[in-house]
Amino acid sequence: MKRDKRLLLHGWGGSDYPHWQAWLAGELAKAYGTVSFPLIQHPHFPHLNRWKKEVKAYLADFRPHTVICHSLANTLWFHLCNEGEIEPVEKLILVAPPRLDCEIETIKSFFPVEAPKNLFAKSATLVVSTNDPYMPLEEAWRLQEALGIPMKVIENAGHINAESGYGEWPWILEYLQTGMICSEEEGVNR
């Protein structure tokens, strides 16, 4: 496994155990990888400006090669990209982003957001589910087209979180090791 620095950014409510991001952070650390999995302030009541400020500081201090976003962290990343004030990373993995015009009251400061023209990453991959309650598949295809990046679609994976059975998630670890987006057993890509 390449020894790059990986930053995991959680979504609304955090991604503590048994979420796949907590599992992944542990697996990366077990292999002596350099990983940062910070708890962004007020995860249950997030505010865009606070989160942007905090994550900009993480990016500047940690200087990751790879960023792995889940849920609301994708929306945050889009805002950072649209501002254009961050350094590019080698690899970006966007897992289960919500709709760009989500209307949930608690996270309203994050929306709407435009799909960025520049993701500030040398390579990027979008990972979605066929039945994510926060992102209909048709909208995911439109986002993928707007971003111009490969997309992995997982059948019936919900929001790709602990509630939908994504605690231990071998695919994400394998993808970080090999760069292979799709296996025979899981999902399709385009």
N, CA and C of each residue as an Amber inpcrd file, in Angstrom:
protein
   570
   0.8490000  -1.1820000   0.0000000   0.0000000   0.0000000   0.0000000
   0.8880000   1.2370000   0.0000000   0.6180000   2.1600000  -0.8870000
   1.3570000   3.4050000  -0.9480000   1.1540000   4.1750000   0.3600000
   2.2080000   4.7350000   0.8890000   2.1540000   5.4250000   2.1740000
   1.8620000   6.9060000   1.9850000   0.6850000   7.1990000   1.5010000
   0.3290000   8.6110000   1.3860000  -0.5150000   9.0320000   2.5830000
  -0.7400000  10.3130000   2.6980000  -1.5140000  10.8640000   3.8060000
  -2.9750000  10.9590000   3.3830000  -3.8520000  10.3670000   4.2120000
  -5.2690000  10.3010000   3.8650000  -6.0960000  11.0320000   4.9060000
  -6.9600000  11.9040000   4.4220000  -7.8590000  12.6650000   5.2770000
  -9.2770000  12.1790000   5.0370000  -9.9460000  11.7310000   6.0940000
 -11.3340000  11.2830000   6.0120000 -12.2170000  12.3760000   6.5900000
 -13.1840000  12.8260000   5.8040000 -14.1020000  13.8760000   6.2410000
 -15.5100000  13.2970000   6.3470000 -16.0740000  13.4010000   7.5380000
 -17.3950000  12.8320000   7.8140000 -18.5070000  13.7960000   7.4170000
 -19.7120000  13.2750000   7.4260000 -20.8890000  14.0730000   7.1250000
 -21.6370000  14.4750000   8.3810000 -22.8620000  14.8440000   8.1710000
 -23.7600000  15.2930000   9.2320000 -23.8800000  14.2000000  10.2960000
 -23.6020000  14.5290000  11.5290000 -23.6940000  13.5740000  12.6320000
 -22.4240000  12.8080000  12.9070000 -21.4170000  12.9330000  12.0470000
 -20.1630000  12.2040000  12.2460000 -20.2140000  10.8150000  11.6370000
 -19.1110000  10.1140000  11.7320000 -18.9910000   8.7600000  11.1710000
 -18.2580000   7.8470000  12.1450000 -18.6360000   7.9210000  13.4290000
 -17.9640000   7.0970000  14.4170000 -18.3780000   5.6290000  14.2760000
 -17.6420000   4.7570000  14.9790000 -17.9100000   3.3270000  14.9100000
 -19.3900000   3.0580000  15.1550000 -20.0280000   2.2160000  14.3340000
 -19.4760000   1.2520000  13.3790000 -19.4620000   1.7190000  11.9170000
 -19.4430000   2.9940000  11.6500000 -19.4260000   3.5350000  10.2830000
 -18.1660000   3.0910000   9.5410000 -18.2690000   2.9180000   8.2160000
 -17.1310000   2.4710000   7.4220000 -15.9420000   3.4230000   7.5050000
 -16.1690000   4.7280000   7.7100000 -15.0220000   5.6360000   7.8020000
 -14.2010000   5.3440000   9.0620000 -14.8650000   5.0410000  10.1750000
 -14.1410000   4.6780000  11.3970000 -13.3710000   3.3750000  11.1770000
 -14.0160000   2.4060000  10.5450000 -13.3560000   1.1330000  10.2240000
 -12.1490000   1.3780000   9.3270000 -12.3270000   2.1960000   8.2750000
 -11.2450000   2.4640000   7.3240000 -10.0700000   3.1530000   8.0080000
 -10.3430000   4.1220000   8.8750000  -9.2630000   4.8120000   9.5920000
  -8.4340000   3.8020000  10.3830000  -9.1130000   2.8540000  11.0220000
  -8.4050000   1.8210000  11.7770000  -7.5820000   0.9150000  10.8850000
  -8.1480000   0.5070000   9.7630000  -7.4330000  -0.3740000   8.8370000
  -6.2010000   0.3230000   8.2680000  -6.3270000   1.5940000   7.9170000
  -5.1890000   2.3400000   7.3800000  -4.1010000   2.4840000   8.4380000
  -4.4960000   2.7570000   9.6790000  -3.5270000   2.8950000  10.7680000
  -2.8220000   1.5700000  11.0530000  -3.5710000   0.4440000  10.9660000
  -2.9720000  -0.8750000  11.2070000  -1.8490000  -1.1630000  10.2330000
  -1.9650000  -0.6190000   9.0210000  -0.9450000  -0.8310000   7.9980000
   0.1170000   0.2700000   8.0410000   0.1830000   0.9710000   9.1790000
   1.1290000   2.0730000   9.3800000   0.9220000   3.2020000   8.3790000
  -0.2960000   3.3600000   7.9380000  -0.6100000   4.4740000   7.0580000
  -0.7720000   5.7570000   7.8610000  -0.6150000   6.8630000   7.2030000
  -0.8040000   8.1610000   7.8450000  -2.2200000   8.6100000   7.5350000
  -3.0470000   8.6750000   8.5690000  -4.4630000   8.9780000   8.3850000
  -4.8990000  10.0160000   9.4080000  -5.7640000  10.9070000   8.9680000
  -6.3890000  11.8690000   9.8710000  -7.8970000  11.7360000   9.6920000
  -8.5860000  11.5670000  10.8100000 -10.0370000  11.3940000  10.8100000
 -10.6070000  12.3140000  11.8870000 -10.5800000  13.6240000  11.6210000
 -10.9940000  14.5850000  12.6510000 -12.5060000  14.6500000  12.8200000
 -12.9130000  14.9470000  14.0300000 -14.3160000  15.2360000  14.2970000
 -14.5040000  16.7330000  14.0650000 -15.2660000  17.0780000  13.0530000
 -15.5140000  18.4890000  12.7560000 -16.5240000  19.0130000  13.7680000
 -16.3150000  20.2330000  14.2390000 -17.1290000  20.7780000  15.3320000
 -18.6210000  20.7530000  15.0390000 -19.3630000  20.4800000  16.0880000
 -20.8230000  20.4330000  16.0550000 -21.3540000  19.5650000  14.9090000
 -20.9660000  18.2780000  14.8670000 -21.3660000  17.4370000  13.7440000
 -22.8780000  17.2500000  13.6100000 -23.6160000  17.3440000  14.7230000
 -25.0700000  17.1630000  14.6510000 -25.8020000  18.4480000  14.2680000
 -25.1330000  19.5890000  14.4240000 -25.6990000  20.8860000  14.0490000
 -24.6430000  21.6710000  13.2750000 -24.2920000  21.1780000  12.0870000
 -23.1920000  21.7880000  11.3400000 -23.5740000  23.1380000  10.7370000
 -22.5700000  23.9740000  10.5690000 -22.7560000  25.2460000   9.8670000
 -21.6380000  25.3770000   8.8430000 -21.9910000  25.7450000   7.6320000
 -21.0470000  25.7730000   6.5240000 -19.8110000  26.6090000   6.8340000
 -19.9530000  27.8260000   7.3060000 -18.7860000  28.6830000   7.5120000
 -17.8290000  28.1060000   8.5480000 -18.3560000  27.5510000   9.6310000
 -17.4880000  26.9340000  10.6460000 -16.7660000  25.7170000  10.0680000
 -17.5130000  24.8830000   9.3560000 -16.8950000  23.6900000   8.7820000
 -15.8340000  24.0610000   7.7400000 -16.1160000  25.0580000   6.8940000
 -15.1200000  25.4690000   5.8980000 -13.8380000  25.9220000   6.5750000
 -13.9560000  26.7580000   7.5720000 -12.7820000  27.2750000   8.2780000
 -11.9770000  26.1340000   8.8930000 -12.6480000  25.2300000   9.5590000
 -11.9640000  24.1230000  10.2190000 -11.2870000  23.1900000   9.2100000
 -11.9850000  22.8410000   8.1390000 -11.4060000  21.9120000   7.1630000
 -10.2800000  22.5770000   6.3730000 -10.3730000  23.8550000   6.0910000
  -9.2450000  24.5490000   5.4440000  -7.9990000  24.4430000   6.3150000
  -8.1710000  24.5790000   7.6230000  -7.0270000  24.4550000   8.5420000
  -6.4680000  23.0280000   8.5040000  -7.3350000  22.0050000   8.4990000
  -6.8640000  20.6210000   8.3990000  -6.0870000  20.4090000   7.1100000
  -6.6130000  20.9040000   6.0120000  -5.9500000  20.7280000   4.7270000
  -4.5780000  21.3960000   4.7180000  -4.4900000  22.6010000   5.2600000
  -3.2220000  23.3310000   5.2840000  -2.2000000  22.6580000   6.2000000
  -2.6490000  22.1630000   7.3500000  -1.7320000  21.5490000   8.3070000
  -1.3390000  20.1210000   7.9310000  -2.2970000  19.3110000   7.5500000
  -2.0510000  17.8970000   7.2850000  -1.5240000  17.6590000   5.8750000
  -1.9430000  18.4640000   4.9260000  -1.5380000  18.3780000   3.5200000
  -1.7140000  16.9580000   2.9620000  -2.9770000  16.4870000   2.9090000
  -3.2270000  15.1050000   2.4910000  -2.9770000  14.8820000   1.0040000
  -2.6610000  13.6270000   0.6840000  -2.5820000  13.2050000  -0.7160000
  -3.9640000  12.7640000  -1.1940000  -4.7220000  12.1360000  -0.2790000
  -6.0400000  11.5910000  -0.5910000  -7.0590000  12.1460000   0.3900000
  -8.2200000  12.5450000  -0.1320000  -9.3350000  12.9870000   0.7070000
 -10.5170000  12.0830000   0.4030000 -11.1480000  11.5670000   1.4670000
 -12.2960000  10.6750000   1.3240000 -13.4640000  11.3090000   2.0530000
 -14.4530000  11.7560000   1.2940000 -15.6150000  12.4640000   1.8490000
 -16.8180000  11.5370000   1.9130000 -17.6170000  11.7060000   2.9580000
 -18.8920000  11.0110000   3.0280000 -19.9970000  12.0270000   3.2510000
 -21.0890000  11.8730000   2.5110000 -22.3230000  12.6230000   2.7130000
 -22.0990000  14.1360000   2.6640000 -22.4050000  14.8340000   3.7480000
 -22.3180000  16.2950000   3.7670000 -20.8960000  16.8060000   3.5280000
 -19.8850000  15.9850000   3.8060000 -18.5060000  16.4040000   3.5200000
 -18.3050000  16.6370000   2.0290000 -19.0530000  15.9230000   1.1820000
 -18.9800000  16.1660000  -0.2610000 -19.4510000  17.5810000  -0.5890000
 -20.5530000  17.9640000   0.0150000 -21.1010000  19.2990000  -0.2020000
 -20.0990000  20.3490000   0.2720000 -19.5060000  20.1080000   1.4200000
 -18.4710000  20.9950000   1.9400000 -17.3170000  21.1050000   0.9440000
 -16.8700000  19.9650000   0.4070000 -15.7710000  19.9680000  -0.5620000
 -16.1520000  20.7910000  -1.7960000 -17.3930000  20.6510000  -2.2440000
 -17.8320000  21.4230000  -3.4080000 -17.7350000  22.9270000  -3.1290000
 -18.1420000  23.3490000  -1.9330000 -18.0300000  24.7660000  -1.5720000
 -16.5660000  25.2100000  -1.5680000 -15.6880000  24.3950000  -0.9960000
 -14.2650000  24.7440000  -0.9690000 -13.7080000  24.8600000  -2.3820000
 -14.1070000  23.9570000  -3.2580000 -13.6620000  24.0030000  -4.6500000
 -14.1780000  25.2480000  -5.3530000 -15.4320000  25.5840000  -5.1210000
 -16.0150000  26.7580000  -5.7710000 -15.3450000  28.0450000  -5.3040000
 -14.8490000  28.0670000  -4.0610000 -14.0800000  29.2200000  -3.5740000
 -12.7040000  29.2690000  -4.2130000 -12.1280000  28.1000000  -4.4830000
 -10.8360000  28.0160000  -5.1560000  -9.6320000  28.3420000  -4.2930000
  -9.7510000  28.1910000  -2.9880000  -8.6580000  28.5810000  -2.0880000
  -7.9790000  27.3920000  -1.4160000  -8.0460000  26.2090000  -2.0210000
  -7.4120000  25.0280000  -1.4340000  -6.3750000  24.4860000  -2.4130000
  -5.4220000  23.7340000  -1.8550000  -4.4020000  23.0880000  -2.6750000
  -4.9600000  21.7910000  -3.2460000  -4.6160000  21.4610000  -4.4760000
  -5.0910000  20.1950000  -5.0530000  -4.5310000  18.9890000  -4.3130000
  -5.3040000  17.9010000  -4.3310000  -4.8740000  16.6290000  -3.7580000
  -4.6660000  15.6400000  -4.9010000  -3.9950000  14.5300000  -4.5940000
  -3.7760000  13.4960000  -5.6100000  -5.0790000  12.7800000  -5.9610000
  -5.8030000  12.3430000  -4.9060000  -6.9920000  11.5220000  -5.1200000
  -8.1200000  12.0150000  -4.2370000  -9.3210000  12.0240000  -4.7900000
 -10.5230000  12.4280000  -4.0740000 -11.5800000  11.3480000  -4.2780000
 -12.1840000  10.9030000  -3.1770000 -13.2560000   9.9180000  -3.2520000
 -14.4890000  10.5420000  -2.6110000 -15.5410000  10.6670000  -3.3960000
 -16.7880000  11.3040000  -2.9710000 -17.8430000  10.2170000  -2.7930000
 -18.1790000   9.9090000  -1.5440000 -19.1030000   8.8080000  -1.2530000
 -20.4370000   9.3570000  -0.7560000 -21.5010000   8.9820000  -1.4230000
 -22.8810000   9.2830000  -1.0280000 -23.1550000  10.7720000  -0.8040000
 -22.8860000  11.6070000  -1.8080000 -23.2300000  13.0180000  -1.6280000
 -24.7480000  13.2080000  -1.6250000 -25.2370000  14.1800000  -0.8770000
 -26.6670000  14.4930000  -0.9580000 -26.9430000  15.3340000  -2.2010000
 -28.2110000  15.4860000  -2.5120000 -28.6160000  16.3440000  -3.6400000
 -28.0100000  17.7370000  -3.4660000 -27.7660000  18.4080000  -4.5640000
 -27.1700000  19.7390000  -4.5180000 -28.1420000  20.8010000  -4.0170000
 -29.4260000  20.4380000  -3.9280000 -30.4440000  21.3950000  -3.4550000
 -31.2130000  20.8220000  -2.2660000 -30.5230000  20.0550000  -1.4270000
 -31.1420000  19.4200000  -0.2560000 -31.8480000  20.4800000   0.6020000
 -32.9900000  20.1190000   1.1560000 -33.7980000  21.0820000   1.9070000
 -34.0090000  20.6940000   3.3640000 -33.0620000  19.9890000   3.9620000
 -33.1620000  19.6100000   5.3690000 -32.7950000  20.8300000   6.2170000
 -33.6610000  21.1900000   7.1200000 -33.5150000  22.4220000   7.9040000
 -32.1870000  22.4990000   8.6590000 -31.7780000  21.4410000   9.3260000
 -30.5840000  21.4630000  10.1710000 -29.3050000  21.7430000   9.3850000
 -29.2810000  21.3950000   8.1080000 -28.0630000  21.5810000   7.3020000
 -28.2640000  22.6020000   6.1820000 -29.2350000  23.4700000   6.3370000
 -29.6090000  24.3890000   5.2530000 -28.5020000  25.3530000   4.8460000
 -27.5380000  25.6520000   5.7380000 -26.4750000  26.5940000   5.3680000
 -25.5770000  26.0370000   4.2610000 -25.6210000  24.7420000   4.0050000
 -24.7790000  24.1140000   2.9820000 -25.4040000  24.1380000   1.5800000
 -26.6710000  24.5060000   1.4920000 -27.4080000  24.3640000   0.2310000
 -28.1140000  25.6470000  -0.1640000 -28.3190000  25.7980000  -1.4750000
 -27.8660000  24.9360000  -2.5750000 -26.3700000  25.1370000  -2.8340000
 -25.8160000  24.2220000  -3.6090000 -24.4150000  24.3140000  -4.0190000
 -24.3410000  23.9020000  -5.4850000 -23.4150000  24.5020000  -6.2060000
 -23.2010000  24.1260000  -7.6020000 -22.1050000  23.0730000  -7.6810000
 -22.2340000  22.1810000  -8.6320000 -21.1630000  21.2210000  -8.8880000
 -19.9420000  22.0080000  -9.3530000 -18.7970000  21.8170000  -8.7090000
 -17.6200000  22.6080000  -9.0900000 -17.0830000  22.2070000 -10.4550000
 -16.4950000  23.1700000 -11.1150000 -15.8600000  22.9040000 -12.4090000
 -14.4750000  22.2930000 -12.2020000 -13.8750000  22.5470000 -11.0300000
 -12.5620000  22.0170000 -10.6770000 -12.6800000  21.3700000  -9.3060000
 -12.3780000  20.0810000  -9.2100000 -12.4610000  19.3550000  -7.9370000
 -11.1720000  19.4260000  -7.1230000 -10.1710000  20.1250000  -7.6240000
  -8.8920000  20.2540000  -6.9400000  -8.3150000  18.8920000  -6.5730000
  -8.3600000  17.9820000  -7.5460000  -7.8190000  16.6360000  -7.3810000
  -7.3220000  16.1390000  -8.7260000  -6.1830000  15.4460000  -8.7170000
  -5.6640000  14.8760000  -9.9580000  -6.5660000  13.7680000 -10.4680000
  -7.1440000  12.9910000  -9.5260000  -8.1350000  11.9880000  -9.9180000
  -9.2370000  11.9860000  -8.8730000 -10.4440000  11.6910000  -9.3240000
 -11.5950000  11.6870000  -8.4210000 -12.5580000  10.5920000  -8.8420000
 -13.2660000  10.0670000  -7.8590000 -14.2600000   9.0260000  -8.0870000
 -15.4900000   9.3370000  -7.2520000 -16.6470000   9.1450000  -7.8440000
 -17.9280000   9.3180000  -7.1750000 -18.4970000   7.9280000  -6.8860000
 -18.9740000   7.7070000  -5.6470000 -19.5470000   6.4200000  -5.2630000
 -20.9610000   6.6810000  -4.7450000 -21.9450000   6.0410000  -5.3740000
 -23.3470000   6.2680000  -5.0190000 -24.0900000   4.9450000  -4.9090000
 -25.3100000   5.0390000  -4.4080000 -26.1710000   3.8740000  -4.2480000
 -27.4250000   4.0420000  -5.1080000 -28.0140000   2.9150000  -5.4830000
 -29.2460000   2.9740000  -6.2800000 -30.4440000   3.4410000  -5.4610000
 -30.3460000   3.3910000  -4.1240000 -31.5010000   3.7680000  -3.3020000
 -31.1320000   4.6980000  -2.1480000 -30.2410000   5.6340000  -2.4100000
 -29.8520000   6.6150000  -1.3860000 -31.0160000   7.5820000  -1.1710000
 -31.5200000   7.7240000   0.0580000 -32.6430000   8.6270000   0.2910000
 -32.2980000  10.0990000   0.1030000 -30.9990000  10.4260000   0.0790000
 -30.5800000  11.8240000  -0.0640000 -30.1390000  12.1800000  -1.4820000
 -30.0360000  11.1700000  -2.3730000 -29.6000000  11.4220000  -3.7490000
 -30.2090000  10.3890000  -4.6810000 -31.3030000  10.7550000  -5.3660000
 -31.8600000   9.8210000  -6.3570000 -30.8220000   9.4860000  -7.4300000
 -30.8570000   8.2710000  -7.9260000 -29.8610000   7.8180000  -8.8870000
 -29.8120000   8.7030000 -10.1340000 -30.9750000   9.1760000 -10.6020000
 -30.9750000  10.0430000 -11.7950000 -30.1670000  11.3120000 -11.5420000
 -30.2860000  11.8630000 -10.3330000 -29.5180000  13.0650000  -9.9970000
 -28.0380000  12.7420000  -9.8410000 -27.7370000  11.5490000  -9.3560000
 -26.3350000  11.1400000  -9.2380000 -25.6810000  11.0750000 -10.6170000
 -26.4180000  10.5450000 -11.6110000 -25.8670000  10.4990000 -12.9770000
 -25.6240000  11.9110000 -13.5040000 -26.5350000  12.8520000 -13.2000000
 -26.3350000  14.2390000 -13.6460000 -25.1200000  14.8590000 -12.9580000
 -24.9430000  14.5650000 -11.6770000 -23.7760000  15.0790000 -10.9600000
 -22.4960000  14.5000000 -11.5490000 -22.5100000  13.1970000 -11.8040000
 -21.3340000  12.5500000 -12.3930000 -20.9690000  13.1920000 -13.7230000
 -21.9740000  13.4840000 -14.5240000 -21.7280000  14.1230000 -15.8190000
 -21.1700000  15.5340000 -15.6350000 -21.7210000  16.2830000 -14.6920000
 -21.2470000  17.6480000 -14.4310000 -19.8050000  17.6470000 -13.9240000
 -19.4640000  16.6550000 -13.0840000 -18.1120000  16.5910000 -12.5340000
 -17.1130000  15.9820000 -13.5160000 -17.6160000  15.1630000 -14.4340000
 -16.7500000  14.5360000 -15.4290000 -15.7770000  13.5180000 -14.8410000
 -16.2570000  12.7330000 -13.8710000 -15.3980000  11.7430000 -13.2160000
 -16.0710000  10.3710000 -13.2570000 -15.2960000   9.3010000 -13.0450000
 -15.9020000   7.9690000 -12.9900000 -16.8520000   7.8470000 -11.7960000
 -17.8470000   6.9710000 -11.9530000 -18.8000000   6.7560000 -10.8810000
 -19.0090000   5.2610000 -10.6640000 -18.9950000   4.8620000  -9.4050000
 -19.3220000   3.4910000  -9.0100000 -20.7180000   3.5270000  -8.4140000
 -21.5940000   2.6650000  -8.9000000 -22.9630000   2.5570000  -8.4040000
 -23.1030000   1.2320000  -7.6710000 -23.5270000   1.3080000  -6.4100000
 -23.7120000   0.1010000  -5.6070000 -25.2090000  -0.1360000  -5.4570000
 -25.6310000  -1.3530000  -5.7380000 -27.0410000  -1.7210000  -5.6440000
 -27.5250000  -1.7170000  -4.1970000 -28.6300000  -1.0210000  -3.9600000
 -29.3500000  -1.0580000  -2.6790000 -28.4550000  -0.8630000  -1.4550000
 -27.5830000   0.1350000  -1.5040000 -26.6580000   0.4080000  -0.3980000
 -27.1220000   1.5630000   0.4790000 -28.3470000   2.0540000   0.2440000
 -28.8510000   3.1520000   1.0530000 -27.9230000   4.3450000   0.9860000
 -27.6490000   4.9450000   2.1310000 -26.7740000   6.1250000   2.1880000
 -25.3070000   5.7260000   2.3950000 -24.9950000   4.4670000   2.1790000
 -23.6440000   3.9230000   2.3180000 -23.0730000   4.3300000   3.6830000
 -23.8030000   3.9620000   4.7180000 -23.3960000   4.2800000   6.0840000
 -23.6500000   3.0590000   6.9700000 -23.4010000   3.2180000   8.2550000
 -23.5720000   2.0860000   9.1790000 -25.0040000   1.5780000   9.1890000
 -25.9700000   2.4890000   9.1000000 -27.3840000   2.0840000   9.1140000
 -27.7520000   1.2020000   7.9270000 -27.0160000   1.3420000   6.8240000
 -27.3060000   0.5110000   5.6550000 -26.3000000  -0.6360000   5.5070000
 -25.5930000  -0.9360000   6.6040000 -24.7180000  -2.1050000   6.6100000
 -23.2810000  -1.8460000   6.2130000 -22.8790000  -0.5890000   6.1250000
 -21.5170000  -0.2720000   5.7180000 -20.6810000   0.1420000   6.9160000
 -20.2690000  -0.9020000   7.6700000 -19.3010000  -0.7610000   8.7380000
 -17.9760000  -1.1720000   8.1430000 -17.7270000  -2.4710000   8.1280000
 -16.5620000  -2.9760000   7.4140000 -16.8860000  -2.9340000   5.9220000
 -16.0250000  -2.2690000   5.1370000 -16.2750000  -2.0970000   3.7040000
 -14.9900000  -2.3760000   2.9360000 -14.7220000  -3.6380000   2.6430000
 -13.4620000  -4.0010000   1.9970000 -13.2090000  -3.2900000   0.6680000
 -14.2610000  -2.9770000  -0.0980000 -14.0600000  -2.3340000  -1.3950000
 -13.2620000  -1.0430000  -1.2790000 -13.5880000  -0.1930000  -0.3120000
 -12.9200000   1.1040000  -0.2130000 -11.4320000   0.9270000   0.0960000
 -11.1010000  -0.0370000   0.9330000  -9.6970000  -0.3130000   1.2410000
  -8.9790000  -0.8440000   0.0020000  -9.6330000  -1.7570000  -0.7020000
  -9.0460000  -2.3040000  -1.9320000  -8.8580000  -1.2050000  -2.9770000
  -9.8300000  -0.3130000  -3.0910000  -9.7180000   0.7790000  -4.0570000
  -8.5230000   1.6740000  -3.7350000  -8.3140000   1.9560000  -2.4530000
  -7.1590000   2.7640000  -2.0660000  -5.8470000   2.0450000  -2.3910000
  -5.8510000   0.7260000  -2.3080000  -4.6490000  -0.0540000  -2.5770000
  -4.3940000  -0.2390000  -4.0680000  -5.4530000  -0.4490000  -4.8450000
  -5.2730000  -0.8320000  -6.2500000  -5.7240000   0.2150000  -7.2610000
  -6.6560000   1.0650000  -6.8780000  -7.2080000   2.0230000  -7.8250000
  -8.2660000   1.4270000  -8.7380000  -8.6050000   0.1440000  -8.5400000
  -9.6290000  -0.5120000  -9.3620000 -11.0020000  -0.0980000  -8.8560000
 -11.7890000   0.5580000  -9.7050000 -13.0660000   1.1140000  -9.2630000
 -14.1570000   0.0660000  -9.0990000 -14.1160000  -0.9870000  -9.8930000
 -15.2450000  -1.9110000  -9.8620000 -14.7710000  -3.3520000  -9.8800000
 -15.4110000  -4.1500000  -9.0430000 -15.1420000  -5.5800000  -9.0590000
 -16.3640000  -6.2770000  -9.6520000 -16.2070000  -7.5190000  -9.9590000
 -17.3100000  -8.2930000 -10.5420000 -18.5040000  -8.3600000  -9.5960000
 -18.2240000  -8.4850000  -8.2780000 -19.3020000  -8.7250000  -7.3160000
 -20.1140000  -7.4850000  -6.9810000 -19.5190000  -6.3130000  -7.0650000
 -20.1770000  -5.1540000  -6.4680000 -20.2730000  -3.9920000  -7.4560000
 -21.4760000  -3.6460000  -7.8110000 -21.7250000  -2.3980000  -8.5060000
 -21.3480000  -2.3730000  -9.9700000 -21.6570000  -1.2540000 -10.5640000
 -21.3370000  -0.9650000 -11.9470000 -20.6450000   0.3790000 -11.9720000
 -19.9920000   0.6610000 -13.0520000 -19.3710000   1.9810000 -13.1560000
 -19.5680000   2.5320000 -14.5540000 -19.2830000   3.8070000 -14.6530000
 -19.4170000   4.4580000 -15.9550000 -18.4050000   5.5720000 -16.0130000
